[in-house]
Amino acid sequence: MTLQHTPLEGRTALVTGGGRGLGKALCEALGAGGARVIIADVRADLAEQAALALTDKGYQTMHCAVDVGDEQQVADCLDAGRERFGAIDILINNAGVDYTLPLDELEVAQWDHVMATNLRGPFLFCKRVLEQMRPLGSGHIINITSTAAKRAWPNASVYHASKWGLLGFSHALHAELRPLGIKVTAVIAGGMRTPFLLDRFPDIDLATLQEPATVAAAVVQVLQMPPDSVVPEITVLPMGETSWP
C-alpha cells in the first residue's frame, strides 16, 4: 500500500494569530497539507482550542500564548517550536488588530498597540526565525497584509500605517533574503468573514466578503512553488470587494 504524499509534509509552520479567523483557517490548511503546525496567539484559550481541533484530526500541532510585540515571548515561542518539531521553515505573520477611530479620538496607547502587533511583531518573528532558516539555506516567510496596504479610507490611519509598513517590510526582506534561499511573500487579503471584521461591523454585507479558507488555500499554493521560484506579492479579493477597482 502506498502512502499518499501531502504537499507540505516534513515542514514546520508557525502562524501568529492562529486561534481564530484567517489564522485558524491557515493552521487547518497547513495541517491538512501535512505540515507540523505551531499556533501562536495572544489568547491562550483560543490557541489551545485550535490546537486540540487539529490534534483531533490527526495533525501534528502545538500552541503557545504569545504577545507578538514582546521580544522575549517571541523568542520563547520560537525556541519551543524548534525543540518540539525542529527548525521552523514556514513563518506566517498573521496577527493583527485595529481601532476604527478618527485621528482626534485615537489614543497614543491604541496607536502603539496596533504598531506593536501589526508591524513590530512581524519584525521580531522574522528577525528570530532567521536564526533557524539561515542554516537551512531555505524557508518561507508569509506576511498577511491587506487592501489597506494599497488604498486608504477614513478612520483607519493607524491600521493603514501599519499595513503599508508591513508591505514595505515584506518587499525589503524579499530583496534581502533571496540570496540566502529564503522566500518572502506579502499576501494582500481583501475582506473576509472573520471576527476581525464582523465583531466591529456587525451590519456589513456578507456578500461582499470571502471565506478565510479561500485565502488560506492561496497561501498553501504559494508555499508549493518550486524552489527556484518565488511569489513576492499576491492579492486575494472577494468578487464583491468594494474598496478595490
Solvent accessible surface area in square Angstrom, and as a share of the most:
residue,aa,sasa,rsa
1,M,233,1.04
2,T,128,0.75
3,L,155,0.77
4,Q,165,0.73
5,H,135,0.60
6,T,41,0.24
7,P,65,0.41
8,L,1,0.00
9,E,99,0.45
10,G,48,0.46
11,R,56,0.21
12,T,0,0.00
13,A,0,0.00
14,L,0,0.00
15,V,0,0.00
16,T,2,0.01
17,G,15,0.15
18,G,0,0.00
19,G,5,0.05
20,R,108,0.40
21,G,18,0.18
22,L,11,0.06
23,G,0,0.00
24,K,75,0.32
25,A,12,0.10
26,L,0,0.00
27,C,1,0.01
28,E,59,0.26
29,A,25,0.19
30,L,1,0.00
31,G,4,0.04
32,A,58,0.45
33,G,6,0.06
34,G,23,0.22
35,A,3,0.02
36,R,52,0.19
37,V,0,0.00
38,I,0,0.00
39,I,0,0.00
40,A,0,0.00
41,D,12,0.06
42,V,106,0.61
43,R,114,0.42
44,A,54,0.42
45,D,61,0.31
46,L,28,0.14
47,A,0,0.00
48,E,83,0.37
49,Q,106,0.47
50,A,4,0.03
51,A,7,0.05
52,L,101,0.50
53,A,40,0.31
54,L,3,0.01
55,T,74,0.43
56,D,125,0.65
57,K,120,0.51
58,G,65,0.62
59,Y,59,0.22
60,Q,103,0.46
61,T,11,0.06
62,M,24,0.11
63,H,69,0.31
64,C,19,0.11
65,A,56,0.44
66,V,2,0.01
67,D,62,0.32
68,V,10,0.06
69,G,13,0.12
70,D,50,0.26
71,E,90,0.40
72,Q,116,0.51
73,Q,74,0.33
74,V,0,0.00
75,A,5,0.04
76,D,74,0.39
77,C,4,0.02
78,L,3,0.01
79,D,62,0.32
80,A,39,0.30
81,G,0,0.00
82,R,102,0.37
83,E,157,0.71
84,R,142,0.52
85,F,25,0.10
86,G,31,0.30
87,A,37,0.29
88,I,0,0.00
89,D,24,0.12
90,I,0,0.00
91,L,0,0.00
92,I,0,0.00
93,N,5,0.03
94,N,21,0.11
95,A,21,0.16
96,G,28,0.27
97,V,40,0.23
98,D,20,0.10
99,Y,63,0.24
100,T,56,0.33
101,L,48,0.24
102,P,48,0.30
103,L,130,0.65
104,D,130,0.68
105,E,100,0.45
106,L,24,0.12
107,E,108,0.48
108,V,114,0.66
109,A,75,0.58
110,Q,41,0.18
111,W,92,0.32
112,D,78,0.40
113,H,81,0.36
114,V,0,0.00
115,M,38,0.17
116,A,29,0.23
117,T,14,0.08
118,N,0,0.00
119,L,48,0.24
120,R,109,0.40
121,G,1,0.01
122,P,6,0.04
123,F,94,0.39
124,L,7,0.03
125,F,0,0.00
126,C,8,0.05
127,K,116,0.49
128,R,65,0.24
129,V,0,0.00
130,L,32,0.16
131,E,92,0.41
132,Q,7,0.03
133,M,0,0.00
134,R,128,0.47
135,P,106,0.67
136,L,91,0.45
137,G,39,0.38
138,S,52,0.33
139,G,8,0.07
140,H,4,0.02
141,I,1,0.00
142,I,0,0.00
143,N,0,0.00
144,I,10,0.05
145,T,4,0.02
146,S,13,0.08
147,T,8,0.04
148,A,0,0.00
149,A,2,0.02
150,K,80,0.34
151,R,102,0.37
152,A,80,0.62
153,W,96,0.34
154,P,111,0.70
155,N,72,0.37
156,A,4,0.03
157,S,47,0.31
158,V,1,0.00
159,Y,22,0.08
160,H,16,0.07
161,A,38,0.29
162,S,0,0.00
163,K,9,0.04
164,W,132,0.46
165,G,27,0.26
166,L,2,0.01
167,L,20,0.10
168,G,43,0.41
169,F,46,0.19
170,S,1,0.01
171,H,67,0.30
172,A,59,0.46
173,L,19,0.10
174,H,24,0.11
175,A,67,0.52
176,E,111,0.50
177,L,6,0.03
178,R,140,0.51
179,P,112,0.70
180,L,58,0.29
181,G,37,0.36
182,I,1,0.01
183,K,30,0.13
184,V,0,0.00
185,T,0,0.00
186,A,0,0.00
187,V,0,0.00
188,I,0,0.00
189,A,5,0.04
190,G,4,0.03
191,G,17,0.17
192,M,25,0.11
193,R,79,0.29
194,T,8,0.05
195,P,40,0.25
196,F,68,0.28
197,L,32,0.16
198,L,58,0.29
199,D,97,0.50
200,R,77,0.28
201,F,76,0.32
202,P,107,0.67
203,D,140,0.73
204,I,52,0.26
205,D,84,0.43
206,L,92,0.46
207,A,77,0.60
208,T,33,0.19
209,L,11,0.06
210,Q,15,0.07
211,E,85,0.38
212,P,18,0.11
213,A,61,0.48
214,T,71,0.41
215,V,0,0.00
216,A,1,0.01
217,A,53,0.41
218,A,21,0.17
219,V,1,0.00
220,V,16,0.09
221,Q,120,0.53
222,V,7,0.04
223,L,6,0.03
224,Q,75,0.33
225,M,70,0.31
226,P,72,0.45
227,P,131,0.82
228,D,130,0.67
229,S,43,0.28
230,V,37,0.22
231,V,35,0.20
232,P,50,0.32
233,E,54,0.24
234,I,46,0.23
235,T,56,0.33
236,V,20,0.11
237,L,57,0.29
238,P,10,0.06
239,M,202,0.90
240,G,29,0.28
241,E,33,0.15
242,T,118,0.69
243,S,32,0.21
244,W,64,0.22
245,P,145,0.91
